[in-house]
Amino acid sequence: MGQRAAIYARVSTLDQSCERQIADLTAFAECGDYEVVYIFKETASGTKTNRAARNQIMKLAQARQINAILVTKLSRWGRSTKDLLETLDQLAGWKVSVVAMSGMTFELNTPHGRMMATMLAGIAQFERDLLSERVKSGLAAVRARGKKLGRQPGQRPKSDKLAPQVIQAVADGRSYRWIARDLGISKNTVLEIMKRHRQSS
C-alpha cells in the first residue's frame, strides 16, 4: 500500500452528515494508493476554534503515524487562510501533507507547495487588512451618527439589573454581606445600589 492517510470530514450543522464525504474520500484514497488508517468526522462551524477531531489528527501527524490528511476541500480543514497556513507549516515540519479532492496537495517542502503558501500568505494579509478597514469604517460611521461607543459614565448594567433583588432582600431584613454573597457582587455594590435607591425615593 501507499502512504498512511487519515480522512477528515466536517459538516457545519447537526442536520448534515459526514458520510458522503467519507465515501468520496475512501474512493479517492483507493485511486490514489493511500492506505486509510484513520477516519475522523466532526460537526463544527467553519470558524469554530475547538475542533477535537482535527486536534487528534494533528497529534497523529506529530507522532509520525500518518503521512497525509485527505479532505474533500481545504475549507473543511482550515478555519481561515491564516489558520490553514499555520497548520500546514506545522504539518510540513512533520512531513505530513494535506491532500484535497479538488486536486490541491500542500507539501511545503516542495517548490510548488512553497509557492502556494506564499500566495496564501498574501491572501491572508489581504483578508486581515480588509477586516481592519471594515471595522474602522464601521466605527467611524457610528460616531458620525453621534452614537457614543463603549460603556458611558453612569452606566451600571449589572448593578442596575440586580437592583430590584437587592432592594427586596434589604426589605426582607437580609444583611448587606449576605446579599453580596448570594448575588455574587461586592458589598460596596450593594451599598451603592441602596444609596441610589434612597436618593431617588
GIPEUR-V757124 format. One record per backbone hydrogen bond with DSSP energy under -0.5 kcal/mol. CO is the residue of the C=O (numbers start at 0). NH is the residue of the N-H. If there is no record, write none. Layout:
BEGIN
co:CO nh:NH
co:CO nh:NH
END
This chain:
BEGIN
co:2 nh:34
co:3 nh:66
co:3 nh:67
co:4 nh:36
co:4 nh:37
co:5 nh:69
co:6 nh:39
co:8 nh:41
co:10 nh:43
co:12 nh:15
co:17 nh:21
co:18 nh:22
co:19 nh:23
co:20 nh:24
co:21 nh:25
co:22 nh:26
co:23 nh:27
co:24 nh:28
co:25 nh:29
co:26 nh:30
co:27 nh:31
co:28 nh:33
co:29 nh:32
co:33 nh:35
co:34 nh:4
co:34 nh:36
co:37 nh:6
co:39 nh:8
co:41 nh:10
co:41 nh:43
co:44 nh:47
co:48 nh:50
co:49 nh:51
co:50 nh:54
co:51 nh:55
co:52 nh:56
co:53 nh:57
co:54 nh:58
co:55 nh:59
co:56 nh:60
co:57 nh:61
co:58 nh:62
co:59 nh:64
co:59 nh:65
co:60 nh:63
co:66 nh:96
co:67 nh:5
co:68 nh:98
co:69 nh:7
co:70 nh:100
co:71 nh:101
co:72 nh:75
co:72 nh:76
co:73 nh:76
co:73 nh:77
co:79 nh:83
co:80 nh:84
co:81 nh:85
co:82 nh:86
co:83 nh:87
co:84 nh:88
co:85 nh:89
co:86 nh:90
co:87 nh:91
co:88 nh:92
co:89 nh:93
co:90 nh:93
co:90 nh:95
co:91 nh:94
co:96 nh:68
co:96 nh:98
co:97 nh:99
co:97 nh:105
co:98 nh:70
co:99 nh:102
co:102 nh:104
co:103 nh:99
co:104 nh:106
co:105 nh:97
co:106 nh:109
co:109 nh:113
co:110 nh:114
co:111 nh:115
co:112 nh:116
co:113 nh:117
co:114 nh:118
co:115 nh:119
co:116 nh:120
co:117 nh:121
co:118 nh:122
co:119 nh:123
co:120 nh:124
co:121 nh:125
co:122 nh:126
co:123 nh:127
co:124 nh:128
co:125 nh:129
co:126 nh:130
co:127 nh:131
co:128 nh:132
co:129 nh:133
co:130 nh:134
co:131 nh:135
co:132 nh:136
co:133 nh:137
co:134 nh:138
co:135 nh:139
co:136 nh:140
co:137 nh:141
co:138 nh:142
co:139 nh:143
co:140 nh:144
co:141 nh:146
co:142 nh:145
co:151 nh:154
co:155 nh:159
co:156 nh:160
co:157 nh:161
co:158 nh:162
co:161 nh:165
co:162 nh:166
co:163 nh:167
co:164 nh:168
co:165 nh:169
co:166 nh:170
co:167 nh:171
co:168 nh:173
co:169 nh:172
co:174 nh:178
co:175 nh:179
co:176 nh:180
co:177 nh:181
co:178 nh:182
co:179 nh:183
co:179 nh:184
co:185 nh:189
co:186 nh:190
co:187 nh:191
co:188 nh:192
co:189 nh:193
co:190 nh:194
co:191 nh:195
co:192 nh:196
co:193 nh:197
co:194 nh:198
co:195 nh:199
co:196 nh:200
END
